[in-house]
């Protein structure tokens, strides 16, 4: 909307507020609308809410902490089987280490026996 001007072309192109039902004048008559609610062009002045006007100290807003995202279960039987296989592989590796230690001990005893 053009600003106030004396240029007739711009003034003629402005929309003219018109209330065919007369609601604006009825509101003025009832005291709902007062002159301070309107500007020079008979348009409503935007309201400034009381929350905007208050001079309370600024507080930093911290959103609530959300729980960690849980991974989807997927195929339950596949997950169980995968855990069982991992457990058996760890057990197998431990048994292999145990066998190597036993072999070294047996070889040591055999070496002692040969020397005697």
N, CA, C and O atoms as a GROMACS GRO file, in nm:
protein
  464
    1UNK      N    1   0.085  -0.116   0.000
    1UNK     CA    2   0.000   0.000   0.000
    1UNK      C    3   0.090   0.123   0.000
    1UNK      O    4   0.186   0.130   0.078
    2UNK      N    5   0.062   0.221  -0.086
    2UNK     CA    6   0.149   0.340  -0.091
    2UNK      C    7   0.135   0.424   0.035
    2UNK      O    8   0.030   0.423   0.100
    3UNK      N    9   0.240   0.495   0.068
    3UNK     CA   10   0.236   0.582   0.185
    3UNK      C   11   0.153   0.706   0.154
    3UNK      O   12   0.117   0.730   0.038
    4UNK      N   13   0.124   0.784   0.254
    4UNK     CA   14   0.043   0.905   0.232
    4UNK      C   15   0.114   0.996   0.134
    4UNK      O   16   0.233   1.026   0.149
    5UNK      N   17   0.041   1.039   0.035
    5UNK     CA   18   0.099   1.124  -0.069
    5UNK      C   19  -0.009   1.214  -0.128
    5UNK      O   20  -0.128   1.192  -0.107
    6UNK      N   21   0.036   1.315  -0.200
    6UNK     CA   22  -0.058   1.404  -0.267
    6UNK      C   23  -0.071   1.369  -0.414
    6UNK      O   24  -0.140   1.439  -0.488
    7UNK      N   25  -0.006   1.260  -0.457
    7UNK     CA   26  -0.015   1.216  -0.597
    7UNK      C   27  -0.152   1.152  -0.619
    7UNK      O   28  -0.184   1.050  -0.558
    8UNK      N   29  -0.234   1.214  -0.706
    8UNK     CA   30  -0.371   1.166  -0.725
    8UNK      C   31  -0.376   1.023  -0.778
    8UNK      O   32  -0.470   0.950  -0.746
    9UNK      N   33  -0.278   0.983  -0.859
    9UNK     CA   34  -0.278   0.847  -0.914
    9UNK      C   35  -0.263   0.743  -0.804
    9UNK      O   36  -0.329   0.639  -0.807
   10UNK      N   37  -0.177   0.772  -0.709
   10UNK     CA   38  -0.157   0.677  -0.599
   10UNK      C   39  -0.276   0.679  -0.502
   10UNK      O   40  -0.314   0.576  -0.448
   11UNK      N   41  -0.333   0.797  -0.481
   11UNK     CA   42  -0.448   0.804  -0.391
   11UNK      C   43  -0.567   0.731  -0.450
   11UNK      O   44  -0.643   0.668  -0.377
   12UNK      N   45  -0.585   0.739  -0.581
   12UNK     CA   46  -0.700   0.676  -0.645
   12UNK      C   47  -0.686   0.524  -0.644
   12UNK      O   48  -0.786   0.452  -0.648
   13UNK      N   49  -0.563   0.473  -0.637
   13UNK     CA   50  -0.545   0.328  -0.642
   13UNK      C   51  -0.557   0.263  -0.504
   13UNK      O   52  -0.554   0.140  -0.495
   14UNK      N   53  -0.570   0.340  -0.400
   14UNK     CA   54  -0.582   0.284  -0.265
   14UNK      C   55  -0.720   0.224  -0.244
   14UNK      O   56  -0.820   0.280  -0.290
   15UNK      N   57  -0.725   0.109  -0.174
   15UNK     CA   58  -0.858   0.055  -0.142
   15UNK      C   59  -0.925   0.140  -0.034
   15UNK      O   60  -0.860   0.189   0.058
   16UNK      N   61  -1.054   0.156  -0.048
   16UNK     CA   62  -1.131   0.235   0.049
   16UNK      C   63  -1.199   0.138   0.144
   16UNK      O   64  -1.276   0.052   0.100
   17UNK      N   65  -1.172   0.150   0.274
   17UNK     CA   66  -1.240   0.059   0.367
   17UNK      C   67  -1.389   0.087   0.370
   17UNK      O   68  -1.432   0.201   0.387
   18UNK      N   69  -1.468  -0.020   0.353
   18UNK     CA   70  -1.612  -0.004   0.350
   18UNK      C   71  -1.675  -0.123   0.421
   18UNK      O   72  -1.642  -0.238   0.392
   19UNK      N   73  -1.763  -0.096   0.512
   19UNK     CA   74  -1.832  -0.200   0.587
   19UNK      C   75  -1.981  -0.188   0.556
   19UNK      O   76  -2.052  -0.107   0.615
   20UNK      N   77  -2.028  -0.270   0.463
   20UNK     CA   78  -2.168  -0.262   0.420
   20UNK      C   79  -2.265  -0.297   0.532
   20UNK      O   80  -2.375  -0.243   0.538
   21UNK      N   81  -2.225  -0.386   0.622
   21UNK     CA   82  -2.314  -0.428   0.730
   21UNK      C   83  -2.313  -0.328   0.846
   21UNK      O   84  -2.400  -0.334   0.933
   22UNK      N   85  -2.216  -0.240   0.848
   22UNK     CA   86  -2.208  -0.140   0.954
   22UNK      C   87  -2.156  -0.196   1.085
   22UNK      O   88  -2.183  -0.140   1.191
   23UNK      N   89  -2.082  -0.305   1.079
   23UNK     CA   90  -2.030  -0.368   1.201
   23UNK      C   91  -1.931  -0.278   1.273
   23UNK      O   92  -1.927  -0.276   1.397
   24UNK      N   93  -1.850  -0.204   1.198
   24UNK     CA   94  -1.752  -0.116   1.262
   24UNK      C   95  -1.822  -0.008   1.344
   24UNK      O   96  -1.786   0.017   1.459
   25UNK      N   97  -1.924   0.056   1.285
   25UNK     CA   98  -1.993   0.162   1.358
   25UNK      C   99  -2.073   0.106   1.475
   25UNK      O  100  -2.089   0.174   1.577
   26UNK      N  101  -2.123  -0.016   1.462
   26UNK     CA  102  -2.193  -0.079   1.574
   26UNK      C  103  -2.095  -0.106   1.688
   26UNK      O  104  -2.129  -0.089   1.805
   27UNK      N  105  -1.973  -0.148   1.654
   27UNK     CA  106  -1.872  -0.172   1.756
   27UNK      C  107  -1.830  -0.042   1.823
   27UNK      O  108  -1.803  -0.040   1.943
   28UNK      N  109  -1.824   0.068   1.745
   28UNK     CA  110  -1.791   0.198   1.802
   28UNK      C  111  -1.903   0.242   1.896
   28UNK      O  112  -1.877   0.294   2.004
   29UNK      N  113  -2.027   0.221   1.854
   29UNK     CA  114  -2.142   0.261   1.935
   29UNK      C  115  -2.144   0.184   2.068
   29UNK      O  116  -2.178   0.241   2.171
   30UNK      N  117  -2.107   0.056   2.065
   30UNK     CA  118  -2.105  -0.026   2.187
   30UNK      C  119  -1.981  -0.003   2.272
   30UNK      O  120  -1.974  -0.051   2.385
   31UNK      N  121  -1.883   0.068   2.219
   31UNK     CA  122  -1.762   0.097   2.294
   31UNK      C  123  -1.654  -0.009   2.282
   31UNK      O  124  -1.553  -0.004   2.351
   32UNK      N  125  -1.676  -0.106   2.193
   32UNK     CA  126  -1.575  -0.212   2.172
   32UNK      C  127  -1.455  -0.155   2.099
   32UNK      O  128  -1.341  -0.188   2.130
   33UNK      N  129  -1.480  -0.068   2.000
   33UNK     CA  130  -1.374  -0.004   1.923
   33UNK      C  131  -1.370   0.142   1.963
   33UNK      O  132  -1.474   0.209   1.963
   34UNK      N  133  -1.251   0.192   1.996
   34UNK     CA  134  -1.234   0.334   2.028
   34UNK      C  135  -1.138   0.395   1.928
   34UNK      O  136  -1.074   0.322   1.852
   35UNK      N  137  -1.128   0.526   1.927
   35UNK     CA  138  -1.047   0.594   1.826
   35UNK      C  139  -0.900   0.555   1.833
   35UNK      O  140  -0.830   0.559   1.732
   36UNK      N  141  -0.850   0.518   1.951
   36UNK     CA  142  -0.709   0.480   1.961
   36UNK      C  143  -0.682   0.344   1.895
   36UNK      O  144  -0.566   0.309   1.873
   37UNK      N  145  -0.788   0.268   1.864
   37UNK     CA  146  -0.772   0.139   1.795
   37UNK      C  147  -0.752   0.156   1.645
   37UNK      O  148  -0.711   0.062   1.577
   38UNK      N  149  -0.780   0.276   1.592
   38UNK     CA  150  -0.772   0.300   1.448
   38UNK      C  151  -0.667   0.405   1.416
   38UNK      O  152  -0.641   0.494   1.497
   39UNK      N  153  -0.607   0.394   1.297
   39UNK     CA  154  -0.512   0.496   1.253
   39UNK      C  155  -0.585   0.598   1.165
   39UNK      O  156  -0.708   0.596   1.157
   40UNK      N  157  -0.512   0.686   1.100
   40UNK     CA  158  -0.572   0.791   1.019
   40UNK      C  159  -0.647   0.739   0.898
   40UNK      O  160  -0.734   0.809   0.847
   41UNK      N  161  -0.618   0.622   0.852
   41UNK     CA  162  -0.686   0.563   0.736
   41UNK      C  163  -0.802   0.473   0.778
   41UNK      O  164  -0.857   0.399   0.696
   42UNK      N  165  -0.840   0.480   0.905
   42UNK     CA  166  -0.948   0.397   0.958
   42UNK      C  167  -0.915   0.249   0.952
   42UNK      O  168  -1.003   0.166   0.930
   43UNK      N  169  -0.788   0.215   0.970
   43UNK     CA  170  -0.745   0.077   0.977
   43UNK      C  171  -0.705   0.047   1.121
   43UNK      O  172  -0.658   0.135   1.193
   44UNK      N  173  -0.724  -0.078   1.161
   44UNK     CA  174  -0.690  -0.116   1.298
   44UNK      C  175  -0.540  -0.111   1.319
   44UNK      O  176  -0.462  -0.158   1.236
   45UNK      N  177  -0.501  -0.053   1.432
   45UNK     CA  178  -0.360  -0.048   1.473
   45UNK      C  179  -0.327  -0.184   1.532
   45UNK      O  180  -0.402  -0.235   1.615
   46UNK      N  181  -0.215  -0.246   1.491
   46UNK     CA  182  -0.181  -0.377   1.548
   46UNK      C  183  -0.162  -0.369   1.699
   46UNK      O  184  -0.100  -0.275   1.750
   47UNK      N  185  -0.215  -0.466   1.768
   47UNK     CA  186  -0.205  -0.470   1.913
   47UNK      C  187  -0.068  -0.518   1.956
   47UNK      O  188  -0.009  -0.606   1.893
   48UNK      N  189  -0.018  -0.461   2.062
   48UNK     CA  190   0.104  -0.509   2.124
   48UNK      C  191   0.061  -0.586   2.248
   48UNK      O  192   0.004  -0.528   2.341
   49UNK      N  193   0.087  -0.713   2.249
   49UNK     CA  194   0.042  -0.798   2.360
   49UNK      C  195   0.118  -0.763   2.487
   49UNK      O  196   0.234  -0.722   2.480
   50UNK      N  197   0.056  -0.779   2.602
   50UNK     CA  198   0.123  -0.748   2.728
   50UNK      C  199   0.250  -0.830   2.749
   50UNK      O  200   0.344  -0.782   2.812
   51UNK      N  201   0.253  -0.952   2.697
   51UNK     CA  202   0.372  -1.035   2.713
   51UNK      C  203   0.492  -0.972   2.641
   51UNK      O  204   0.606  -0.990   2.684
   52UNK      N  205   0.466  -0.899   2.533
   52UNK     CA  206   0.573  -0.837   2.457
   52UNK      C  207   0.626  -0.715   2.532
   52UNK      O  208   0.744  -0.684   2.526
   53UNK      N  209   0.536  -0.646   2.601
   53UNK     CA  210   0.574  -0.523   2.668
   53UNK      C  211   0.650  -0.545   2.798
   53UNK      O  212   0.724  -0.456   2.842
   54UNK      N  213   0.635  -0.659   2.861
   54UNK     CA  214   0.696  -0.679   2.992
   54UNK      C  215   0.848  -0.679   2.982
   54UNK      O  216   0.906  -0.722   2.883
   55UNK      N  217   0.910  -0.630   3.086
   55UNK     CA  218   1.055  -0.619   3.089
   55UNK      C  219   1.116  -0.726   3.180
   55UNK      O  220   1.209  -0.697   3.255
   56UNK      N  221   1.063  -0.846   3.174
   56UNK     CA  222   1.118  -0.952   3.258
   56UNK      C  223   1.253  -0.997   3.203
   56UNK      O  224   1.278  -0.984   3.084
   57UNK      N  225   1.340  -1.048   3.289
   57UNK     CA  226   1.473  -1.090   3.243
   57UNK      C  227   1.461  -1.206   3.144
   57UNK      O  228   1.374  -1.291   3.155
   58UNK      N  229   1.552  -1.205   3.049
   58UNK     CA  230   1.553  -1.311   2.949
   58UNK      C  231   1.601  -1.440   3.012
   58UNK      O  232   1.705  -1.442   3.079
   59UNK      N  233   1.528  -1.546   2.992
   59UNK     CA  234   1.568  -1.677   3.042
   59UNK      C  235   1.596  -1.765   2.922
   59UNK      O  236   1.522  -1.765   2.824
   60UNK      N  237   1.703  -1.839   2.932
   60UNK     CA  238   1.734  -1.929   2.821
   60UNK      C  239   1.644  -2.052   2.833
   60UNK      O  240   1.634  -2.113   2.939
   61UNK      N  241   1.582  -2.085   2.725
   61UNK     CA  242   1.491  -2.199   2.722
   61UNK      C  243   1.569  -2.324   2.687
   61UNK      O  244   1.641  -2.328   2.588
   62UNK      N  245   1.555  -2.425   2.770
   62UNK     CA  246   1.619  -2.553   2.742
   62UNK      C  247   1.509  -2.656   2.720
   62UNK      O  248   1.428  -2.682   2.810
   63UNK      N  249   1.506  -2.715   2.602
   63UNK     CA  250   1.402  -2.815   2.577
   63UNK      C  251   1.423  -2.938   2.665
   63UNK      O  252   1.535  -2.966   2.705
   64UNK      N  253   1.317  -3.010   2.694
   64UNK     CA  254   1.332  -3.129   2.778
   64UNK      C  255   1.418  -3.233   2.709
   64UNK      O  256   1.417  -3.246   2.586
   65UNK      N  257   1.493  -3.308   2.790
   65UNK     CA  258   1.579  -3.412   2.733
   65UNK      C  259   1.493  -3.529   2.688
   65UNK      O  260   1.403  -3.574   2.759
   66UNK      N  261   1.523  -3.576   2.570
   66UNK     CA  262   1.450  -3.689   2.516
   66UNK      C  263   1.525  -3.818   2.548
   66UNK      O  264   1.648  -3.816   2.557
   67UNK      N  265   1.454  -3.927   2.566
   67UNK     CA  266   1.524  -4.053   2.592
   67UNK      C  267   1.602  -4.094   2.468
   67UNK      O  268   1.566  -4.057   2.356
   68UNK      N  269   1.710  -4.171   2.486
   68UNK     CA  270   1.789  -4.212   2.369
   68UNK      C  271   1.704  -4.296   2.274
   68UNK      O  272   1.614  -4.369   2.315
   69UNK      N  273   1.735  -4.284   2.148
   69UNK     CA  274   1.660  -4.355   2.046
   69UNK      C  275   1.697  -4.503   2.052
   69UNK      O  276   1.814  -4.540   2.049
   70UNK      N  277   1.596  -4.585   2.060
   70UNK     CA  278   1.619  -4.729   2.067
   70UNK      C  279   1.634  -4.785   1.927
   70UNK      O  280   1.556  -4.750   1.838
   71UNK      N  281   1.732  -4.870   1.907
   71UNK     CA  282   1.751  -4.930   1.775
   71UNK      C  283   1.637  -5.027   1.747
   71UNK      O  284   1.588  -5.094   1.839
   72UNK      N  285   1.595  -5.036   1.624
   72UNK     CA  286   1.485  -5.126   1.592
   72UNK      C  287   1.524  -5.271   1.617
   72UNK      O  288   1.640  -5.309   1.600
   73UNK      N  289   1.427  -5.349   1.657
   73UNK     CA  290   1.454  -5.489   1.688
   73UNK      C  291   1.490  -5.570   1.564
   73UNK      O  292   1.572  -5.662   1.573
   74UNK      N  293   1.432  -5.538   1.453
   74UNK     CA  294   1.460  -5.613   1.330
   74UNK      C  295   1.407  -5.755   1.342
   74UNK      O  296   1.304  -5.779   1.405
   75UNK      N  297   1.478  -5.847   1.281
   75UNK     CA  298   1.442  -5.988   1.289
   75UNK      C  299   1.490  -6.043   1.423
   75UNK      O  300   1.611  -6.056   1.444
   76UNK      N  301   1.399  -6.075   1.512
   76UNK     CA  302   1.435  -6.118   1.646
   76UNK      C  303   1.512  -6.249   1.641
   76UNK      O  304   1.614  -6.264   1.709
   77UNK      N  305   1.465  -6.344   1.561
   77UNK     CA  306   1.533  -6.474   1.554
   77UNK      C  307   1.674  -6.458   1.497
   77UNK      O  308   1.766  -6.527   1.539
   78UNK      N  309   1.690  -6.367   1.402
   78UNK     CA  310   1.823  -6.342   1.344
   78UNK      C  311   1.916  -6.279   1.448
   78UNK      O  312   2.034  -6.313   1.455
   79UNK      N  313   1.862  -6.187   1.530
   79UNK     CA  314   1.943  -6.125   1.635
   79UNK      C  315   1.985  -6.227   1.740
   79UNK      O  316   2.100  -6.226   1.785
   80UNK      N  317   1.894  -6.315   1.779
   80UNK     CA  318   1.926  -6.418   1.878
   80UNK      C  319   2.032  -6.512   1.824
   80UNK      O  320   2.128  -6.545   1.894
   81UNK      N  321   2.016  -6.553   1.700
   81UNK     CA  322   2.114  -6.643   1.638
   81UNK      C  323   2.250  -6.576   1.628
   81UNK      O  324   2.352  -6.641   1.650
   82UNK      N  325   2.251  -6.448   1.594
   82UNK     CA  326   2.378  -6.374   1.584
   82UNK      C  327   2.448  -6.368   1.719
   82UNK      O  328   2.570  -6.386   1.726
   83UNK      N  329   2.374  -6.344   1.827
   83UNK     CA  330   2.434  -6.340   1.961
   83UNK      C  331   2.489  -6.477   2.001
   83UNK      O  332   2.596  -6.486   2.060
   84UNK      N  333   2.416  -6.583   1.969
   84UNK     CA  334   2.463  -6.717   2.001
   84UNK      C  335   2.592  -6.750   1.927
   84UNK      O  336   2.684  -6.808   1.984
   85UNK      N  337   2.598  -6.712   1.800
   85UNK     CA  338   2.719  -6.738   1.722
   85UNK      C  339   2.836  -6.659   1.777
   85UNK      O  340   2.946  -6.714   1.788
   86UNK      N  341   2.815  -6.533   1.814
   86UNK     CA  342   2.923  -6.452   1.873
   86UNK      C  343   2.974  -6.516   2.002
   86UNK      O  344   3.094  -6.522   2.026
   87UNK      N  345   2.881  -6.563   2.085
   87UNK     CA  346   2.920  -6.627   2.210
   87UNK      C  347   3.000  -6.754   2.184
   87UNK      O  348   3.102  -6.777   2.250
   88UNK      N  349   2.958  -6.836   2.089
   88UNK     CA  350   3.030  -6.960   2.056
   88UNK      C  351   3.168  -6.931   1.997
   88UNK      O  352   3.264  -7.003   2.024
   89UNK      N  353   3.179  -6.825   1.916
   89UNK     CA  354   3.310  -6.789   1.860
   89UNK      C  355   3.407  -6.746   1.970
   89UNK      O  356   3.525  -6.780   1.965
   90UNK      N  357   3.358  -6.671   2.068
   90UNK     CA  358   3.444  -6.632   2.181
   90UNK      C  359   3.487  -6.754   2.261
   90UNK      O  360   3.602  -6.767   2.302
   91UNK      N  361   3.392  -6.843   2.283
   91UNK     CA  362   3.423  -6.966   2.356
   91UNK      C  363   3.525  -7.050   2.280
   91UNK      O  364   3.616  -7.106   2.341
   92UNK      N  365   3.512  -7.060   2.149
   92UNK     CA  366   3.605  -7.136   2.064
   92UNK      C  367   3.745  -7.075   2.071
   92UNK      O  368   3.844  -7.148   2.081
   93UNK      N  369   3.755  -6.942   2.065
   93UNK     CA  370   3.886  -6.877   2.073
   93UNK      C  371   3.952  -6.904   2.208
   93UNK      O  372   4.072  -6.927   2.215
   94UNK      N  373   3.872  -6.903   2.317
   94UNK     CA  374   3.928  -6.931   2.450
   94UNK      C  375   3.977  -7.075   2.458
   94UNK      O  376   4.081  -7.102   2.517
   95UNK      N  377   3.902  -7.169   2.399
   95UNK     CA  378   3.944  -7.309   2.399
   95UNK      C  379   4.072  -7.331   2.319
   95UNK      O  380   4.158  -7.411   2.357
   96UNK      N  381   4.085  -7.259   2.207
   96UNK     CA  382   4.209  -7.270   2.127
   96UNK      C  383   4.329  -7.222   2.208
   96UNK      O  384   4.435  -7.285   2.203
   97UNK      N  385   4.314  -7.110   2.282
   97UNK     CA  386   4.424  -7.063   2.367
   97UNK      C  387   4.458  -7.166   2.474
   97UNK      O  388   4.574  -7.190   2.505
   98UNK      N  389   4.356  -7.226   2.530
   98UNK     CA  390   4.375  -7.327   2.635
   98UNK      C  391   4.451  -7.450   2.580
   98UNK      O  392   4.540  -7.503   2.646
   99UNK      N  393   4.415  -7.492   2.459
   99UNK     CA  394   4.484  -7.606   2.396
   99UNK      C  395   4.630  -7.572   2.369
   99UNK      O  396   4.717  -7.656   2.391
  100UNK      N  397   4.659  -7.451   2.323
  100UNK     CA  398   4.798  -7.411   2.298
  100UNK      C  399   4.880  -7.415   2.427
  100UNK      O  400   4.993  -7.463   2.429
  101UNK      N  401   4.821  -7.364   2.537
  101UNK     CA  402   4.891  -7.368   2.666
  101UNK      C  403   4.916  -7.512   2.711
  101UNK      O  404   5.025  -7.544   2.760
  102UNK      N  405   4.816  -7.598   2.694
  102UNK     CA  406   4.836  -7.738   2.732
  102UNK      C  407   4.944  -7.803   2.648
  102UNK      O  408   5.025  -7.880   2.700
  103UNK      N  409   4.949  -7.773   2.518
  103UNK     CA  410   5.053  -7.828   2.432
  103UNK      C  411   5.191  -7.785   2.479
  103UNK      O  412   5.284  -7.865   2.482
  104UNK      N  413   5.205  -7.658   2.518
  104UNK     CA  414   5.335  -7.610   2.566
  104UNK      C  415   5.375  -7.681   2.695
  104UNK      O  416   5.490  -7.719   2.713
  105UNK      N  417   5.279  -7.699   2.785
  105UNK     CA  418   5.308  -7.766   2.912
  105UNK      C  419   5.347  -7.913   2.888
  105UNK      O  420   5.444  -7.962   2.946
  106UNK      N  421   5.274  -7.981   2.802
  106UNK     CA  422   5.304  -8.122   2.773
  106UNK      C  423   5.440  -8.133   2.706
  106UNK      O  424   5.518  -8.223   2.739
  107UNK      N  425   5.470  -8.041   2.611
  107UNK     CA  426   5.601  -8.042   2.545
  107UNK      C  427   5.713  -8.018   2.648
  107UNK      O  428   5.821  -8.077   2.638
  108UNK      N  429   5.687  -7.932   2.745
  108UNK     CA  430   5.786  -7.904   2.850
  108UNK      C  431   5.810  -8.026   2.936
  108UNK      O  432   5.925  -8.058   2.966
  109UNK      N  433   5.706  -8.095   2.975
  109UNK     CA  434   5.721  -8.219   3.054
  109UNK      C  435   5.793  -8.327   2.977
  109UNK      O  436   5.877  -8.400   3.031
  110UNK      N  437   5.759  -8.337   2.846
  110UNK     CA  438   5.828  -8.438   2.762
  110UNK      C  439   5.976  -8.404   2.750
  110UNK      O  440   6.059  -8.495   2.752
  111UNK      N  441   6.009  -8.278   2.738
  111UNK     CA  442   6.149  -8.237   2.732
  111UNK      C  443   6.223  -8.268   2.860
  111UNK      O  444   6.338  -8.311   2.857
  112UNK      N  445   6.158  -8.247   2.973
  112UNK     CA  446   6.220  -8.282   3.103
  112UNK      C  447   6.240  -8.432   3.116
  112UNK      O  448   6.343  -8.476   3.168
  113UNK      N  449   6.147  -8.511   3.069
  113UNK     CA  450   6.156  -8.655   3.078
  113UNK      C  451   6.271  -8.709   2.993
  113UNK      O  452   6.340  -8.804   3.032
  114UNK      N  453   6.292  -8.647   2.873
  114UNK     CA  454   6.400  -8.690   2.785
  114UNK      C  455   6.536  -8.659   2.846
  114UNK      O  456   6.631  -8.736   2.830
  115UNK      N  457   6.546  -8.550   2.916
  115UNK     CA  458   6.673  -8.512   2.977
  115UNK      C  459   6.710  -8.608   3.091
  115UNK      O  460   6.829  -8.629   3.114
  116UNK      N  461   6.620  -8.664   3.160
  116UNK     CA  462   6.647  -8.754   3.273
  116UNK      C  463   6.678  -8.890   3.224
  116UNK      O  464   6.703  -8.980   3.304
   0.00000   0.00000   0.00000
